[in-house]
């Protein structure tokens, strides 16, 4: 699958104790009506545990200029999502309370509709409950993509 180009996102969840998040490239649109997306994360991860408990999360679609953010959220032993975004403009989603990157290409707030265990991952299907305003009114840049185990842009 390393030779299958995918978009790069950061999925965030507001935990009762802290904000958490991780870089996720396994995201897909499943349905237009109602709008449903799929997010796949490691089954044994803390993120999966919190997604199960909270039932809601946010997906931030990253721009090519967010390569460092993607790297930070993919690192082992990373601190809270709030700390990882300390120098980045962000806000809380109105529906989920999850962190939304102000300069993302797009952002989705999702509410879990289904959970499917698939090998070492869990596929979460979530209905899109809000589309937070992001991008600061500027034209979207080049999306960040993952291909061959590395981050790239389309330009």
GUDRENLO-283915 format. One record per atom (N, C-alpha, C): residue in three letters; x, y, z. Coordinates in steps of 0.1 Angstrom, whole numbers, padded with zeros to 4 digits, always signed. Layout:
<nodes>
ALAXYZ...
</nodes>
This chain:
<nodes>
UNK+0008-0012+0000UNK+0000+0000+0000UNK+0009+0013+0000UNK+0022+0011+0002UNK+0030+0023+0002UNK+0030+0030-0012UNK+0026+0023-0022UNK+0025+0029-0035UNK+0011+0034-0039UNK+0003+0035-0029UNK-0011+0041-0031UNK-0011+0055-0024UNK-0012+0065-0032UNK-0012+0079-0027UNK-0024+0081-0019UNK-0023+0087-0007UNK-0034+0090+0001UNK-0033+0104+0007UNK-0044+0111+0010UNK-0043+0124+0017UNK-0039+0121+0031UNK-0034+0132+0037UNK-0029+0131+0051UNK-0038+0140+0060UNK-0043+0135+0071UNK-0051+0142+0080UNK-0045+0141+0094UNK-0050+0149+0103UNK-0048+0147+0117UNK-0062+0146+0124UNK-0064+0135+0130UNK-0076+0132+0137UNK-0074+0136+0152UNK-0084+0144+0157UNK-0083+0149+0171UNK-0095+0145+0179UNK-0093+0143+0192UNK-0104+0139+0201UNK-0102+0147+0214UNK-0113+0152+0219UNK-0112+0158+0232UNK-0115+0148+0243UNK-0104+0145+0250UNK-0105+0135+0261UNK-0109+0142+0274UNK-0115+0135+0283UNK-0118+0142+0296UNK-0106+0147+0303UNK-0094+0141+0301UNK-0082+0145+0307UNK-0074+0155+0299UNK-0074+0153+0285UNK-0065+0161+0277UNK-0070+0160+0262UNK-0064+0167+0253UNK-0067+0166+0239UNK-0056+0156+0233UNK-0061+0147+0225UNK-0052+0138+0218UNK-0055+0138+0203UNK-0045+0133+0196UNK-0047+0132+0181UNK-0035+0124+0175UNK-0037+0121+0163UNK-0027+0113+0155UNK-0028+0116+0140UNK-0017+0114+0133UNK-0018+0115+0119UNK-0024+0103+0113UNK-0034+0105+0104UNK-0041+0093+0098UNK-0042+0096+0083UNK-0038+0086+0075UNK-0040+0086+0061UNK-0051+0077+0056UNK-0056+0069+0065UNK-0067+0059+0062UNK-0080+0066+0065UNK-0084+0075+0056UNK-0097+0083+0057UNK-0104+0082+0044UNK-0117+0080+0044UNK-0124+0079+0031UNK-0138+0084+0033UNK-0143+0090+0022UNK-0157+0093+0022UNK-0165+0081+0019UNK-0176+0078+0026UNK-0183+0065+0025UNK-0197+0068+0019UNK-0203+0079+0023UNK-0217+0082+0019UNK-0219+0097+0018UNK-0226+0102+0007UNK-0229+0116+0006UNK-0242+0120+0014UNK-0252+0111+0014UNK-0264+0114+0021UNK-0268+0102+0030UNK-0267+0102+0043UNK-0261+0113+0050UNK-0246+0113+0048UNK-0239+0124+0050UNK-0224+0124+0049UNK-0217+0116+0060UNK-0211+0105+0055UNK-0204+0096+0064UNK-0189+0094+0059UNK-0180+0095+0069UNK-0166+0092+0065UNK-0161+0080+0074UNK-0150+0074+0069UNK-0144+0063+0076UNK-0130+0068+0080UNK-0127+0065+0092UNK-0113+0068+0098UNK-0108+0055+0104UNK-0096+0050+0100UNK-0091+0038+0106UNK-0079+0041+0114UNK-0079+0035+0127UNK-0068+0037+0136UNK-0064+0024+0142UNK-0052+0023+0148UNK-0047+0011+0155UNK-0057+0008+0166UNK-0061-0005+0166UNK-0070-0010+0176UNK-0065-0008+0191UNK-0052-0010+0192UNK-0046-0010+0206UNK-0041+0004+0210UNK-0045+0014+0202UNK-0040+0028+0205UNK-0049+0034+0216UNK-0043+0044+0222UNK-0051+0052+0232UNK-0061+0060+0224UNK-0058+0064+0212UNK-0068+0072+0204UNK-0081+0064+0202UNK-0079+0051+0199UNK-0091+0042+0197UNK-0099+0041+0210UNK-0092+0040+0221UNK-0099+0039+0234UNK-0107+0052+0236UNK-0102+0063+0233UNK-0109+0076+0236UNK-0120+0078+0225UNK-0117+0074+0213UNK-0128+0075+0203UNK-0140+0067+0207UNK-0137+0055+0212UNK-0148+0046+0217UNK-0156+0053+0228UNK-0149+0059+0237UNK-0155+0065+0249UNK-0163+0078+0245UNK-0157+0086+0237UNK-0162+0099+0234UNK-0173+0098+0223UNK-0171+0090+0213UNK-0180+0088+0202UNK-0180+0099+0192UNK-0170+0108+0193UNK-0170+0120+0184UNK-0155+0124+0182UNK-0152+0129+0171UNK-0139+0134+0168UNK-0139+0144+0156UNK-0127+0149+0153UNK-0125+0159+0142UNK-0115+0153+0133UNK-0116+0156+0120UNK-0106+0153+0110UNK-0102+0166+0104UNK-0089+0168+0104UNK-0083+0180+0098UNK-0075+0176+0086UNK-0079+0180+0074UNK-0072+0177+0062UNK-0060+0187+0060UNK-0048+0181+0059UNK-0036+0189+0059UNK-0032+0194+0045UNK-0027+0206+0045UNK-0021+0213+0034UNK-0006+0208+0033UNK+0001+0210+0022UNK+0015+0206+0021UNK+0024+0213+0030UNK+0020+0225+0034UNK+0028+0233+0044UNK+0027+0227+0058UNK+0019+0217+0060UNK+0017+0211+0073UNK+0025+0198+0075UNK+0035+0196+0067UNK+0043+0184+0069UNK+0049+0183+0083UNK+0053+0193+0089UNK+0059+0193+0103UNK+0048+0188+0113UNK+0036+0193+0111UNK+0025+0190+0120UNK+0022+0175+0118UNK+0021+0170+0106UNK+0019+0156+0103UNK+0030+0147+0110UNK+0042+0152+0110UNK+0053+0145+0116UNK+0052+0145+0131UNK+0048+0156+0137UNK+0047+0157+0151UNK+0036+0148+0156UNK+0024+0147+0149UNK+0013+0139+0154UNK+0016+0124+0151UNK+0026+0121+0143UNK+0029+0107+0140UNK+0040+0101+0149UNK+0047+0110+0157UNK+0058+0106+0165UNK+0054+0098+0177UNK+0062+0088+0180UNK+0060+0080+0192UNK+0061+0089+0205UNK+0054+0086+0215UNK+0055+0093+0227UNK+0052+0108+0227UNK+0044+0112+0217UNK+0041+0126+0215UNK+0033+0131+0227UNK+0034+0144+0230UNK+0026+0150+0241UNK+0012+0153+0236UNK+0004+0160+0244UNK-0010+0162+0241UNK-0011+0170+0228UNK-0022+0169+0221UNK-0025+0176+0209UNK-0025+0191+0211UNK-0029+0195+0222UNK-0029+0209+0226UNK-0015+0215+0225UNK-0005+0208+0230UNK+0009+0212+0230UNK+0014+0211+0216UNK+0010+0201+0208UNK+0015+0200+0195UNK+0010+0211+0186UNK-0001+0217+0189UNK-0006+0228+0181UNK-0004+0242+0188UNK+0004+0242+0199UNK+0006+0255+0206UNK+0009+0267+0198UNK+0017+0265+0187UNK+0022+0276+0179UNK+0014+0277+0166UNK+0003+0269+0165UNK-0005+0269+0153UNK-0019+0275+0156UNK-0024+0283+0147UNK-0038+0288+0150UNK-0048+0276+0150UNK-0056+0275+0160UNK-0066+0265+0161UNK-0077+0269+0170UNK-0088+0261+0170UNK-0099+0264+0179UNK-0106+0250+0182UNK-0116+0250+0190UNK-0123+0238+0193UNK-0136+0238+0185UNK-0139+0225+0180UNK-0151+0223+0172UNK-0163+0225+0181UNK-0173+0231+0176UNK-0185+0234+0183UNK-0193+0221+0187UNK-0192+0211+0179UNK-0200+0199+0181UNK-0192+0189+0190UNK-0179+0188+0187UNK-0171+0177+0193UNK-0162+0182+0204UNK-0159+0195+0204UNK-0149+0200+0213UNK-0134+0196+0209UNK-0133+0189+0198UNK-0120+0185+0194UNK-0112+0197+0187UNK-0099+0196+0187UNK-0091+0207+0181UNK-0092+0207+0166UNK-0094+0219+0161UNK-0095+0222+0147UNK-0084+0231+0143UNK-0076+0227+0133UNK-0065+0235+0128UNK-0071+0246+0118UNK-0069+0259+0122UNK-0075+0270+0114UNK-0071+0270+0100UNK-0059+0266+0097UNK-0053+0267+0084UNK-0054+0253+0076UNK-0062+0244+0081UNK-0064+0231+0074UNK-0071+0234+0060UNK-0070+0225+0051UNK-0077+0226+0038UNK-0092+0225+0041UNK-0095+0215+0049UNK-0109+0213+0053UNK-0109+0206+0067UNK-0120+0207+0074UNK-0122+0200+0087UNK-0136+0195+0088UNK-0137+0184+0095UNK-0150+0177+0096UNK-0151+0173+0111UNK-0163+0176+0117UNK-0166+0170+0130UNK-0175+0159+0128UNK-0172+0148+0134UNK-0179+0135+0132UNK-0184+0129+0144UNK-0196+0122+0143UNK-0202+0115+0154UNK-0203+0100+0150UNK-0197+0091+0158UNK-0196+0077+0155UNK-0210+0071+0152UNK-0211+0064+0141UNK-0223+0056+0138UNK-0220+0041+0138UNK-0208+0037+0136UNK-0204+0023+0135UNK-0189+0021+0138UNK-0186+0010+0144UNK-0172+0006+0148UNK-0170-0008+0143UNK-0160-0010+0134UNK-0157-0023+0128UNK-0143-0027+0131UNK-0140-0038+0138UNK-0127-0043+0140UNK-0122-0049+0127UNK-0110-0046+0123UNK-0105-0051+0110UNK-0090-0054+0113UNK-0087-0066+0116UNK-0073-0070+0119UNK-0068-0062+0131UNK-0056-0055+0129UNK-0051-0047+0140UNK-0056-0033+0141UNK-0066-0030+0133UNK-0072-0016+0132UNK-0087-0017+0136UNK-0092-0005+0139UNK-0106-0003+0140UNK-0110+0008+0130UNK-0120+0004+0122UNK-0126+0014+0112UNK-0138+0020+0119UNK-0137+0033+0120UNK-0148+0041+0126UNK-0156+0048+0115UNK-0169+0046+0114UNK-0177+0053+0105UNK-0183+0064+0113UNK-0182+0076+0108UNK-0188+0088+0115UNK-0196+0096+0106UNK-0208+0100+0111UNK-0216+0110+0104UNK-0210+0124+0106UNK-0209+0131+0095UNK-0203+0145+0096UNK-0214+0154+0102UNK-0211+0159+0113UNK-0221+0168+0120UNK-0218+0182+0119UNK-0206+0186+0114UNK-0203+0200+0112UNK-0191+0201+0103UNK-0190+0212+0096UNK-0179+0216+0087UNK-0173+0229+0092UNK-0164+0229+0102UNK-0159+0241+0107UNK-0152+0250+0097UNK-0154+0263+0098UNK-0147+0272+0089UNK-0132+0271+0092UNK-0125+0268+0081UNK-0110+0268+0082UNK-0105+0274+0069UNK-0092+0276+0068UNK-0085+0281+0056UNK-0084+0296+0056UNK-0090+0303+0066UNK-0089+0317+0067UNK-0092+0324+0054UNK-0101+0319+0046UNK-0106+0326+0034UNK-0096+0326+0023UNK-0084+0320+0024UNK-0075+0319+0014UNK-0078+0307+0005UNK-0073+0308-0007UNK-0074+0297-0017UNK-0067+0285-0011UNK-0073+0273-0012UNK-0066+0261-0007UNK-0052+0259-0014UNK-0042+0255-0006UNK-0029+0252-0012UNK-0029+0238-0017UNK-0018+0232-0019UNK-0016+0219-0024UNK-0018+0209-0012UNK-0026+0199-0014UNK-0028+0190-0002UNK-0015+0182+0001UNK-0014+0178+0013UNK-0003+0169+0017UNK-0007+0155+0014UNK+0001+0148+0007UNK-0002+0134+0004UNK+0010+0125+0009UNK+0006+0112+0011UNK+0016+0102+0015UNK+0017+0092+0004UNK+0030+0090+0000UNK+0033+0080-0011UNK+0047+0075-0009UNK+0048+0062-0010UNK+0062+0056-0009UNK+0067+0058+0005UNK+0059+0059+0015UNK+0063+0061+0029UNK+0068+0075+0032UNK+0066+0085+0024UNK+0070+0098+0026UNK+0059+0108+0023UNK+0060+0120+0028UNK+0050+0131+0025UNK+0055+0138+0013UNK+0044+0142+0005UNK+0046+0149-0008UNK+0035+0159-0010UNK+0037+0168-0020UNK+0026+0177-0024UNK+0024+0175-0038UNK+0012+0180-0043UNK+0009+0178-0057UNK+0016+0189-0066UNK+0021+0199-0060UNK+0028+0210-0069UNK+0043+0208-0069
</nodes>
